[in-house]
Amino acid sequence: MLRGLVLDFGGVLTDFGDGFAVEPPLLTVVREVRARGLSTGLLSNADGLWAPPAEWDGLFDVVVVSGEVGLAKPSAAIYSLTAERLGLRPEECVFVDDLAVNVRGAAAVGMVGVHHTSIAVTVGELAVLLGFPLLP
């Protein structure tokens, strides 16, 4: 059973799709997933000086930044650390990234991987995996 959603920042949470969205559509998905009681995480290969936008405070249970933890995707250790910080087993997490190599890294530790290629495809895959409809 999937109990956690972990997303990459660049290329996933920066994707506005058609450009008319008020916020990145996958951030809306994060809000929906949290409302359903799932844990949420943000996993970024950014340096240690980076932090998510202040207006995102409270949307993620865990934020793991490569520059702070000394690990980087696609290393197995960073996915395991993220799941551990969420209080979940990797098998209970779905991970979304726009780089296939990073998705393969997550899958190698047992996470369900979703390769983000478009908003519609990613939202559709997450809805199937999580078992409930998602907007946008």
C-alpha positions as CSV (number, residue, x, y, z in Angstrom):
1,M,0.0,0.0,0.0
2,L,1.4,3.4,-1.0
3,R,1.4,5.9,1.9
4,G,3.8,8.5,0.7
5,L,4.4,10.8,-2.3
6,V,7.9,12.1,-3.0
7,L,8.5,14.6,-5.7
8,D,11.5,16.2,-7.4
9,F,11.6,20.0,-7.5
10,G,13.2,21.1,-10.8
11,G,11.3,19.8,-13.8
12,V,8.4,18.5,-11.7
13,L,7.3,21.1,-9.3
14,T,8.4,23.8,-11.7
15,D,6.3,22.5,-14.5
16,F,3.3,24.8,-15.0
17,G,1.9,22.8,-17.9
18,D,0.0,25.1,-20.2
19,G,1.3,28.2,-18.4
20,F,-2.1,29.4,-17.1
21,A,-2.0,27.7,-13.7
22,V,-1.8,29.8,-10.5
23,E,0.6,27.3,-9.0
24,P,2.4,24.3,-10.4
25,P,-0.3,21.6,-11.0
26,L,1.7,18.9,-9.2
27,L,1.7,21.2,-6.1
28,T,-2.1,21.0,-6.3
29,V,-1.7,17.2,-6.3
30,V,0.4,17.4,-3.2
31,R,-2.4,19.4,-1.5
32,E,-4.9,16.7,-2.4
33,V,-2.7,13.8,-1.4
34,R,-2.0,15.5,2.0
35,A,-5.8,16.0,2.5
36,R,-6.2,12.2,2.1
37,G,-3.7,11.6,4.8
38,L,-0.6,10.5,2.8
39,S,2.8,11.7,3.7
40,T,4.6,14.0,1.3
41,G,8.3,14.6,0.6
42,L,10.4,16.9,-1.6
43,L,13.7,15.4,-2.8
44,S,16.0,17.8,-4.6
45,N,19.6,17.5,-5.9
46,A,20.0,21.2,-5.1
47,D,22.9,22.6,-3.1
48,G,22.7,23.2,0.6
49,L,21.7,26.9,0.2
50,W,18.4,26.0,-1.6
51,A,15.1,25.8,0.2
52,P,11.5,25.5,-1.2
53,P,9.5,28.7,-1.6
54,A,8.2,30.0,1.8
55,E,4.6,29.8,0.5
56,W,5.0,26.0,0.4
57,D,5.6,25.7,4.2
58,G,3.6,22.9,5.6
59,L,3.0,21.1,2.3
60,F,5.8,18.6,2.8
61,D,6.5,16.4,5.8
62,V,10.1,16.1,4.7
63,V,12.4,18.1,2.5
64,V,15.7,16.4,1.6
65,V,18.2,18.5,-0.2
66,S,21.4,16.9,-1.6
67,G,23.6,19.7,-0.5
68,E,22.5,19.3,3.1
69,V,22.7,15.5,3.4
70,G,25.8,14.9,1.2
71,L,23.9,12.4,-1.0
72,A,22.5,12.8,-4.5
73,K,20.0,11.1,-6.8
74,P,20.3,8.5,-8.2
75,S,22.2,7.1,-5.2
76,A,20.1,4.5,-3.4
77,A,21.0,6.0,0.0
78,I,19.1,9.3,-0.7
79,Y,15.9,7.5,-1.5
80,S,16.2,5.3,1.6
81,L,16.9,8.4,3.7
82,T,13.9,10.2,2.4
83,A,11.6,7.2,3.1
84,E,13.1,6.8,6.6
85,R,12.5,10.5,7.4
86,L,8.9,10.0,6.3
87,G,8.6,7.1,8.7
88,L,7.9,4.8,5.7
89,R,9.5,1.9,3.9
90,P,10.6,2.7,0.4
91,E,8.0,0.2,-0.9
92,E,5.3,2.5,0.6
93,C,6.4,5.5,-1.4
94,V,5.9,6.7,-5.0
95,F,8.6,9.0,-6.4
96,V,8.2,11.4,-9.3
97,D,11.1,12.8,-11.3
98,D,11.6,14.2,-14.8
99,L,14.9,12.3,-15.2
100,A,14.5,8.6,-15.9
101,V,17.8,7.8,-14.3
102,N,16.5,9.2,-11.0
103,V,13.3,7.2,-11.3
104,R,15.3,4.0,-11.9
105,G,17.4,4.9,-8.7
106,A,14.2,5.1,-6.6
107,A,12.8,1.9,-8.1
108,A,16.1,0.1,-7.3
109,V,15.4,0.6,-3.5
110,G,11.8,-0.4,-3.8
111,M,9.9,2.8,-4.4
112,V,7.3,3.0,-7.2
113,G,8.7,5.3,-9.8
114,V,6.9,7.7,-12.1
115,H,8.8,9.4,-14.9
116,H,7.3,12.8,-15.3
117,T,6.9,13.7,-19.0
118,S,3.7,15.8,-18.8
119,I,1.2,17.0,-16.2
120,A,-1.6,14.9,-17.6
121,V,0.4,11.6,-17.8
122,T,1.9,12.1,-14.3
123,V,-1.5,12.9,-12.7
124,G,-3.1,10.0,-14.4
125,E,-0.4,7.6,-13.3
126,L,-0.6,8.9,-9.7
127,A,-4.4,8.6,-9.6
128,V,-4.1,4.9,-10.7
129,L,-1.3,4.2,-8.2
130,L,-2.9,6.0,-5.3
131,G,-6.4,4.7,-6.0
132,F,-8.3,8.0,-6.0
133,P,-9.0,10.8,-8.6
134,L,-6.6,13.8,-8.7
135,L,-6.9,17.2,-10.2
136,P,-5.9,19.1,-12.3
